[in-house]
């Protein structure tokens, strides 16, 4: 099948973003997570475009081929939501359906919460809606999991950044396998907690072989784009984590607000996110947080990288959801 995905840069809110796009029709914006890029959606472009949608996936601010603002405070949730809204307008559209994975899910959920006039519907992969801030702040997770919790480990500028930038392909290889459903350790998902005196990659050894869904060419595609930022290859991505506490303060006025548009949630039963405190409660209360929840899909044996590990099942769920949204709009 010929790849008709095109690439270009756009400027939103003064930041240059790289986007990949394919198809014509109602706009669907795909928002990647950490540490990924537009490329994480490579299996979704053709099926969604062939179903009659205009599919656009940006490298979000700080990632891959997009610009990295130097100020760490330029990566708050309000900046990220603002980028999505500005991107939709830059594309000449008034509304869009958002699909987010990992960090992209909180951005999608929060954008839907704040701007239901722009977001027609929202789907989140891996991370459920933790409203209004997106993630639990470090002041809480530190007491739950200690200083070794990965989100705490990521807070100190230059530490994890330097570690992962030393060998970018190896970092991707270890992280993508380490959080996948193919890693035997994930048969019983657990939070990422780094033992004292060790590093993140110490807890994620080189895989004996890549799983079927991941090729060396995929590793290189990620590595080449992140390497464009040199020693700051991962700094923009880590700056998202360095604003979690700030997000908690900035979005305080919106506590108690839910999601008023059609919603879909997809998660793998071997995803580390399912082991985090409060995750089970969030999943059982999804219908309250998002009263127009269409479905909650659990992928057996799937790890964190849902749309890459299980593209066919994710595409089926997305197409069913998109069809549901279109039918509801036509009534």
C-alpha positions as CSV (number, residue, x, y, z in Angstrom):
1,X,0.0,0.0,0.0
2,X,1.4,3.4,-1.0
3,X,2.2,5.8,1.8
4,X,0.4,9.0,1.0
5,X,1.3,10.7,4.4
6,X,2.6,14.2,3.8
7,X,4.8,16.3,6.2
8,X,5.1,20.0,6.8
9,X,5.8,22.5,9.5
10,X,3.2,25.0,11.0
11,X,3.6,27.7,13.5
12,X,1.2,27.7,16.4
13,X,1.4,30.1,19.4
14,X,4.8,31.1,18.1
15,X,6.2,27.6,18.2
16,X,7.1,25.6,15.1
17,X,5.4,22.2,15.0
18,X,6.0,19.4,12.6
19,X,2.9,17.6,11.4
20,X,2.1,14.5,9.4
21,X,-1.2,14.4,7.6
22,X,-3.3,12.2,5.3
23,X,-6.8,12.0,3.9
24,X,-9.8,14.4,3.5
25,X,-12.9,14.8,5.6
26,X,-13.7,15.5,9.2
27,X,-10.5,16.3,11.2
28,X,-9.0,13.8,13.6
29,X,-5.9,14.9,15.5
30,X,-3.6,12.2,16.9
31,X,-1.6,13.2,20.0
32,X,1.4,11.1,20.8
33,X,2.9,10.4,24.3
34,X,6.3,10.0,25.9
35,X,8.9,9.4,24.4
36,X,7.3,9.3,21.0
37,X,6.3,11.4,18.0
38,X,3.9,11.4,15.1
39,X,5.5,8.1,14.1
40,X,3.7,6.3,16.9
41,X,0.5,6.6,14.8
42,X,2.0,5.2,11.6
43,X,-0.5,2.3,11.6
44,X,-3.5,4.6,12.0
45,X,-3.1,7.0,9.1
46,X,-4.3,4.8,6.2
47,X,-7.3,3.1,7.9
48,X,-8.7,6.4,9.2
49,X,-8.0,8.2,6.0
50,X,-9.6,5.5,3.9
51,X,-12.7,5.7,6.2
52,X,-13.1,9.3,5.1
53,X,-11.2,11.4,7.7
54,X,-8.5,14.0,7.6
55,X,-5.8,12.6,9.9
56,X,-3.2,14.9,11.4
57,X,-0.5,14.0,13.9
58,X,1.9,16.6,15.2
59,X,5.2,16.2,16.9
60,X,4.1,18.1,20.0
61,X,6.1,21.0,21.4
62,X,9.6,19.9,22.5
63,X,9.5,16.6,20.7
64,X,11.3,15.2,17.6
65,X,11.1,17.5,14.6
66,X,9.2,20.2,16.4
67,X,10.7,23.2,18.2
68,X,11.9,23.1,21.8
69,X,11.1,26.3,23.7
70,X,14.0,26.8,26.1
71,X,12.0,27.9,29.2
72,X,10.7,24.9,31.2
73,X,7.6,26.9,32.1
74,X,6.6,26.9,28.4
75,X,5.4,23.3,28.7
76,X,2.3,23.6,31.0
77,X,-0.9,21.8,30.2
78,X,-2.4,25.2,29.2
79,X,0.4,25.6,26.6
80,X,-0.2,22.1,25.3
81,X,-4.0,22.6,25.1
82,X,-3.4,25.9,23.5
83,X,-1.3,24.3,20.8
84,X,-4.1,21.8,20.0
85,X,-6.7,24.6,19.7
86,X,-4.3,26.7,17.6
87,X,-3.4,23.8,15.4
88,X,-7.0,23.1,14.6
89,X,-7.5,26.7,13.6
90,X,-4.2,26.7,11.6
91,X,-5.5,23.7,9.6
92,X,-8.6,25.8,8.6
93,X,-11.0,23.8,10.8
94,X,-13.5,24.8,13.5
95,X,-13.7,21.4,15.2
96,X,-11.8,18.1,15.5
97,X,-11.9,14.7,17.1
98,X,-8.9,14.2,19.4
99,X,-7.2,10.9,20.0
100,X,-4.3,10.8,22.6
101,X,-1.9,8.2,23.9
102,X,0.1,8.3,27.1
103,X,0.8,12.1,27.7
104,X,-1.3,12.8,24.6
105,X,-4.3,11.4,26.4
106,X,-4.2,14.0,29.3
107,X,-3.8,16.7,26.6
108,X,-6.8,15.3,24.7
109,X,-9.0,14.8,27.8
110,X,-8.1,18.3,29.2
111,X,-8.7,20.0,25.8
112,X,-12.1,18.3,25.6
113,X,-12.9,19.4,29.2
114,X,-11.9,23.0,28.5
115,X,-13.1,23.5,24.9
116,X,-16.1,21.2,24.1
117,X,-17.1,23.8,21.5
118,X,-14.0,22.8,19.5
119,X,-13.6,19.1,20.4
120,X,-16.3,17.0,18.8
121,X,-15.3,13.8,20.6
122,X,-12.2,12.4,22.5
123,X,-10.4,9.1,22.8
124,X,-7.7,8.3,25.3
125,X,-5.3,5.4,25.1
126,X,-3.5,4.2,28.2
127,X,-4.1,7.1,30.5
128,X,-7.6,7.7,31.8
129,X,-9.0,11.2,32.5
130,X,-7.3,12.6,35.7
131,X,-9.1,15.9,35.6
132,X,-8.5,18.7,35.5
133,X,-4.7,18.5,35.7
134,X,-3.8,15.4,33.6
135,X,-1.5,13.7,36.1
136,X,-1.2,13.4,39.9
137,X,1.3,16.0,41.1
138,X,4.8,15.0,42.5
139,X,3.9,16.2,46.0
140,X,1.4,13.3,46.1
141,X,3.3,10.6,44.1
142,X,6.4,11.1,46.1
143,X,4.6,10.1,49.3
144,X,3.0,7.1,47.4
145,X,6.1,5.7,45.7
146,X,9.2,7.5,47.0
147,X,12.0,9.4,45.3
148,X,12.6,6.6,42.9
149,X,9.2,6.9,41.1
150,X,10.0,7.7,37.5
151,X,8.0,10.9,37.4
152,X,10.0,12.2,40.4
153,X,13.3,11.0,38.8
154,X,12.4,13.0,35.7
155,X,12.0,16.3,37.7
156,X,15.7,17.2,38.1
157,X,16.9,19.0,34.9
158,X,19.8,17.3,33.1
159,X,19.7,13.9,34.9
160,X,17.4,11.7,32.9
161,X,18.0,14.0,29.9
162,X,21.7,13.1,29.8
163,X,21.2,9.5,30.5
164,X,18.8,8.9,27.6
165,X,20.7,11.1,25.1
166,X,24.0,9.1,25.5
167,X,22.7,6.4,23.2
168,X,19.4,7.4,21.7
169,X,18.6,4.2,19.8
170,X,19.5,2.0,22.8
171,X,17.2,4.2,25.0
172,X,14.3,3.7,22.6
173,X,14.9,0.0,22.3
174,X,15.0,-0.5,26.1
175,X,12.0,1.8,26.9
176,X,9.7,0.5,24.1
177,X,10.4,-3.2,25.0
178,X,10.5,-2.5,28.7
179,X,6.9,-1.1,28.8
180,X,5.5,-3.5,26.3
181,X,3.3,-6.5,26.8
182,X,6.1,-8.6,25.5
183,X,8.2,-8.0,28.5
184,X,7.6,-10.9,30.9
185,X,7.8,-8.6,33.9
186,X,4.7,-6.9,32.8
187,X,2.4,-9.9,33.2
188,X,1.9,-8.3,36.6
189,X,2.1,-4.5,35.9
190,X,3.8,-2.4,38.5
191,X,4.8,1.2,38.9
192,X,8.2,2.3,37.5
193,X,10.2,2.8,40.7
194,X,14.0,3.2,40.2
195,X,16.1,1.7,43.1
196,X,18.4,4.1,44.9
197,X,21.7,4.6,43.1
198,X,20.4,3.2,39.8
199,X,19.1,4.8,36.6
200,X,16.0,4.4,34.6
201,X,17.7,2.4,31.9
202,X,19.3,0.1,34.6
203,X,15.8,-1.1,35.2
204,X,15.2,-1.8,31.5
205,X,17.9,-4.0,30.0
206,X,18.5,-4.6,26.3
207,X,15.7,-6.9,25.0
208,X,16.9,-10.3,23.8
209,X,15.0,-9.6,20.6
210,X,12.6,-7.1,19.3
211,X,8.9,-8.1,19.4
212,X,7.0,-8.6,16.1
213,X,5.4,-5.2,16.3
214,X,8.7,-3.3,16.5
215,X,11.5,-3.2,13.9
216,X,14.9,-1.8,14.1
217,X,13.8,0.7,11.4
218,X,11.2,2.0,13.9
219,X,13.8,2.5,16.5
220,X,15.9,4.4,14.1
221,X,13.0,6.6,12.9
222,X,12.4,7.8,16.5
223,X,16.2,8.2,17.2
224,X,16.9,10.2,14.1
225,X,14.2,12.7,14.9
226,X,15.1,13.1,18.5
227,X,18.8,13.4,17.7
228,X,18.0,16.7,15.9
229,X,18.0,18.3,19.3
230,X,21.5,17.0,20.2
231,X,22.2,16.7,23.9
232,X,18.7,18.1,24.5
233,X,17.1,15.2,22.6
234,X,14.7,14.3,25.4
235,X,14.7,17.6,27.4
236,X,11.6,19.0,25.8
237,X,9.8,15.8,26.5
238,X,10.9,15.8,30.2
239,X,9.8,19.4,30.6
240,X,6.2,18.2,30.3
241,X,6.8,16.2,33.6
242,X,8.5,19.2,35.2
243,X,5.2,21.1,35.0
244,X,2.9,18.6,36.6
245,X,2.9,20.4,39.9
246,X,2.4,23.8,38.1
247,X,-0.5,22.3,36.2
248,X,-2.1,21.3,39.5
249,X,-2.1,25.0,40.5
250,X,-3.1,26.5,37.1
251,X,-6.1,24.2,36.6
252,X,-7.4,24.4,40.1
253,X,-10.4,26.5,39.0
254,X,-11.7,23.6,36.9
255,X,-11.8,20.9,39.6
256,X,-15.0,19.1,39.5
257,X,-15.6,19.6,35.8
258,X,-16.1,16.6,33.5
259,X,-16.1,15.7,29.8
260,X,-19.3,16.6,28.0
261,X,-18.5,15.1,24.5
262,X,-18.5,11.5,23.3
263,X,-15.5,9.6,24.7
264,X,-13.6,6.3,24.3
265,X,-11.0,4.7,26.5
266,X,-8.6,2.0,25.4
267,X,-6.0,0.3,27.6
268,X,-3.8,-2.8,27.7
269,X,-4.1,-5.1,30.7
270,X,-0.3,-5.2,30.9
271,X,0.1,-1.4,30.9
272,X,2.1,-0.1,33.8
273,X,-0.5,2.7,34.1
274,X,-3.1,0.2,35.3
275,X,-1.0,-0.4,38.4
276,X,-0.8,3.2,39.6
277,X,-2.7,4.3,42.6
278,X,-6.3,5.3,41.8
279,X,-6.2,3.9,38.3
280,X,-8.8,1.2,39.0
281,X,-11.1,3.7,40.6
282,X,-10.8,6.1,37.7
283,X,-11.8,3.3,35.3
284,X,-14.9,2.4,37.3
285,X,-15.9,6.0,37.5
286,X,-15.3,6.8,33.8
287,X,-19.1,6.9,33.1
288,X,-19.4,9.7,35.7
289,X,-16.4,11.7,34.5
290,X,-17.5,11.3,30.9
291,X,-21.2,10.7,30.8
292,X,-21.2,10.2,27.1
293,X,-18.6,7.3,27.3
294,X,-19.1,5.1,24.2
295,X,-16.9,2.2,25.4
296,X,-14.0,1.1,27.5
297,X,-11.8,-1.4,25.7
298,X,-9.3,-3.6,27.4
299,X,-6.7,-5.3,25.2
300,X,-5.5,-8.6,26.7
301,X,-1.8,-9.1,26.8
302,X,-1.1,-5.6,25.6
303,X,1.4,-3.3,27.3
304,X,1.8,0.5,27.2
305,X,2.2,1.1,23.5
306,X,-1.4,0.3,22.5
307,X,-1.6,1.6,19.0
308,X,1.8,0.2,18.1
309,X,1.4,-3.2,19.8
310,X,-2.2,-3.8,18.7
311,X,-2.8,-1.6,15.7
312,X,-5.7,-3.7,14.2
313,X,-7.6,-3.8,17.5
314,X,-7.1,-0.1,18.1
315,X,-8.1,0.8,14.6
316,X,-11.3,-1.2,14.9
317,X,-12.1,0.5,18.2
318,X,-11.4,4.0,16.8
319,X,-13.4,3.4,13.6
320,X,-16.3,2.1,15.6
321,X,-16.1,5.2,17.8
322,X,-15.8,7.6,14.9
323,X,-18.8,6.0,13.2
324,X,-20.8,6.3,16.5
325,X,-19.9,10.0,16.7
326,X,-20.9,10.6,13.1
327,X,-24.2,8.8,13.5
328,X,-25.0,10.8,16.6
329,X,-24.2,14.0,14.9
330,X,-26.5,13.1,12.0
331,X,-29.6,12.5,14.2
